[in-house]
Amino acid sequence: DYRTAAFRAATYLINMGHRDIAYIGNHSETLQDFNLLTFSGFQKATSQNNISLGTNRIQLEAHDEDSLQECINKALNGPSRPTALFCTTDYYAILAIRYLHSQGINVPDDISIISIDNLPISKFMTPSLTTVRIDREKIGTRGFELIQKLINQEECESIVIDSYDVIVRESVARIDSGGNTVAS
């Protein structure tokens, strides 16, 4: 589920030294389950690692490119700049990288970005996007099997799919305890 994917993405950032992470997503009711699960996984990872999130670090109003830019600006404005952005989708992350570049902010030297999806374009970005792979084929196959069992009035067990791998690319830098990028 997306909770696990978000947990793995946030944990990866934390393991790379990031302690000040901004969450960029939305709370749209059309994707309510996705949004709740993703945010829950993010919160679980930050909570387990004793990371407190400032009020401007949770941005839930990203619905399109303009509102995404507003969310990024709100997350960046404050007493300090986060060292990383957790974007709920690759689409948001791709737009964020482009926007940050237009503002003279370099990814990953100035700020790291991670997301969820592993869209094919993610590896062709500059920098290439660190993301969590969602095995949609496996999810679809297991969902179809479940539907067949329901149609045949067979007993159905819950579906557990654990195929959420962090695809490490270039958009996340390791940082030291002072929040400075560590040369690789």
C-alpha positions as CSV (number, residue, x, y, z in Angstrom):
1,D,0.0,0.0,0.0
2,Y,1.0,3.6,-0.3
3,R,1.6,3.8,3.5
4,T,4.5,1.4,3.1
5,A,5.8,3.2,0.0
6,A,5.7,6.6,1.8
7,F,7.3,5.1,4.9
8,R,10.2,3.7,2.8
9,A,10.7,7.0,1.0
10,A,10.8,9.0,4.2
11,T,13.0,6.5,5.9
12,Y,15.5,6.7,3.0
13,L,15.6,10.5,3.4
14,I,16.2,10.1,7.1
15,N,18.9,7.5,6.6
16,M,20.6,10.0,4.2
17,G,20.8,12.4,7.1
18,H,17.8,14.6,6.5
19,R,16.1,15.8,9.6
20,D,14.1,18.8,8.2
21,I,11.8,17.4,5.6
22,A,8.8,19.1,4.0
23,Y,5.8,17.1,2.8
24,I,4.2,18.2,-0.5
25,G,0.9,16.6,-1.4
26,N,-2.8,17.3,-1.2
27,H,-5.9,16.2,0.7
28,S,-8.2,15.9,-2.3
29,E,-11.3,13.8,-1.6
30,T,-11.1,12.1,-5.0
31,L,-7.9,10.4,-4.0
32,Q,-8.6,10.3,-0.2
33,D,-7.3,6.8,0.4
34,F,-4.0,7.5,-1.4
35,N,-3.5,10.8,0.4
36,L,-4.3,9.4,3.8
37,L,-2.1,6.3,3.4
38,T,0.8,8.3,2.0
39,F,0.6,10.9,4.7
40,S,0.3,8.2,7.4
41,G,3.4,6.4,6.1
42,F,5.4,9.7,6.1
43,Q,4.2,10.5,9.6
44,K,5.1,7.1,10.9
45,A,8.7,7.4,9.6
46,T,9.2,10.8,11.0
47,S,7.6,9.9,14.3
48,Q,9.7,6.8,14.7
49,N,12.8,8.8,14.1
50,N,11.8,11.6,16.5
51,I,11.6,14.2,13.8
52,S,9.3,17.1,14.5
53,L,7.7,18.9,11.6
54,G,7.2,22.7,11.6
55,T,3.8,24.0,10.6
56,N,5.0,25.1,7.2
57,R,6.6,21.7,6.6
58,I,3.3,20.0,5.8
59,Q,1.8,21.3,2.6
60,L,-1.5,19.7,1.5
61,E,-2.7,22.1,-1.2
62,A,-0.9,20.9,-4.3
63,H,-3.5,20.3,-7.0
64,D,-1.8,21.7,-10.1
65,E,1.4,23.4,-11.1
66,D,0.6,26.8,-9.6
67,S,-0.6,25.5,-6.3
68,L,2.4,23.1,-6.1
69,Q,4.7,26.2,-6.5
70,E,2.8,27.9,-3.7
71,C,3.3,24.9,-1.5
72,I,7.0,24.8,-2.2
73,N,7.3,28.5,-1.5
74,K,5.5,28.1,1.8
75,A,7.7,25.1,2.8
76,L,10.9,27.1,1.9
77,N,9.9,30.2,3.8
78,G,10.4,30.2,7.5
79,P,13.2,30.3,9.9
80,S,15.1,27.6,8.0
81,R,14.9,25.9,4.6
82,P,14.2,22.1,4.7
83,T,16.9,19.9,3.4
84,A,14.5,17.7,1.5
85,L,11.1,17.7,-0.1
86,F,8.9,14.5,0.0
87,C,6.6,14.8,-2.9
88,T,3.7,12.4,-3.0
89,T,4.0,11.6,-6.7
90,D,6.7,11.7,-9.4
91,Y,4.6,14.2,-11.2
92,Y,4.8,16.7,-8.3
93,A,8.6,15.9,-7.9
94,I,9.3,16.6,-11.6
95,L,7.4,19.9,-11.5
96,A,9.2,20.8,-8.2
97,I,12.6,20.1,-9.7
98,R,11.8,22.3,-12.7
99,Y,10.4,25.1,-10.5
100,L,13.3,25.0,-8.0
101,H,15.8,25.2,-10.9
102,S,13.9,28.3,-12.2
103,Q,14.4,29.8,-8.8
104,G,18.2,29.1,-8.7
105,I,17.8,26.3,-6.3
106,N,19.9,23.2,-7.2
107,V,18.6,19.7,-6.6
108,P,20.3,17.9,-4.8
109,D,23.0,20.3,-3.8
110,D,20.6,22.8,-2.2
111,I,17.7,20.5,-1.5
112,S,16.9,16.9,-2.0
113,I,13.7,15.5,-3.5
114,I,12.1,12.0,-3.3
115,S,8.7,10.8,-4.5
116,I,6.6,7.8,-5.2
117,D,5.7,6.1,-8.5
118,N,8.9,5.4,-10.5
119,L,7.3,6.8,-13.7
120,P,9.4,5.9,-16.8
121,I,10.4,9.6,-17.3
122,S,11.9,9.7,-13.7
123,K,15.2,8.2,-14.8
124,F,15.6,10.7,-17.7
125,M,15.2,13.8,-15.5
126,T,18.1,16.0,-14.7
127,P,18.9,15.1,-12.0
128,S,17.3,11.7,-12.3
129,L,14.6,11.2,-9.6
130,T,15.0,9.0,-6.6
131,T,11.6,7.4,-6.1
132,V,9.8,4.4,-4.7
133,R,8.7,1.8,-7.3
134,I,5.1,0.7,-7.1
135,D,4.5,-2.7,-8.8
136,R,1.2,-1.8,-10.4
137,E,1.3,-5.0,-12.5
138,K,1.4,-7.1,-9.3
139,I,-1.3,-5.1,-7.7
140,G,-3.5,-5.5,-10.7
141,T,-2.9,-9.2,-10.9
142,R,-3.7,-9.7,-7.2
143,G,-6.8,-7.5,-7.5
144,F,-8.1,-9.5,-10.5
145,E,-7.5,-12.7,-8.5
146,L,-9.5,-11.3,-5.6
147,I,-12.4,-10.3,-7.9
148,Q,-12.5,-13.8,-9.4
149,K,-12.7,-15.2,-5.9
150,L,-15.6,-12.8,-5.0
151,I,-17.4,-13.8,-8.2
152,N,-17.0,-17.5,-7.5
153,Q,-18.1,-16.8,-3.8
154,E,-14.8,-18.2,-2.6
155,E,-13.1,-17.1,0.7
156,C,-11.0,-14.1,0.1
157,E,-7.9,-13.2,2.1
158,S,-6.5,-9.8,2.3
159,I,-4.0,-8.8,-0.3
160,V,-0.5,-7.9,0.9
161,I,2.0,-6.7,-1.7
162,D,5.4,-5.8,-0.5
163,S,7.1,-4.6,-3.7
164,Y,8.0,-1.0,-2.7
165,D,11.7,-0.5,-3.6
166,V,13.5,2.8,-3.3
167,I,15.1,3.4,-6.7
168,V,18.2,5.4,-5.8
169,R,19.1,8.0,-8.4
170,E,20.5,11.5,-8.2
171,S,17.9,13.8,-6.6
172,V,18.8,12.9,-3.0
173,A,22.1,13.9,-1.4
174,R,23.6,12.7,1.8
175,I,23.9,15.4,4.4
176,D,25.9,15.8,7.6
177,S,24.6,16.6,11.0
178,G,24.9,20.3,10.2
179,G,22.6,20.0,7.2
180,N,25.4,20.4,4.7
181,T,25.6,18.2,1.5
182,V,28.3,15.6,1.7
183,A,30.3,15.1,-1.4
184,S,29.8,11.7,-2.9
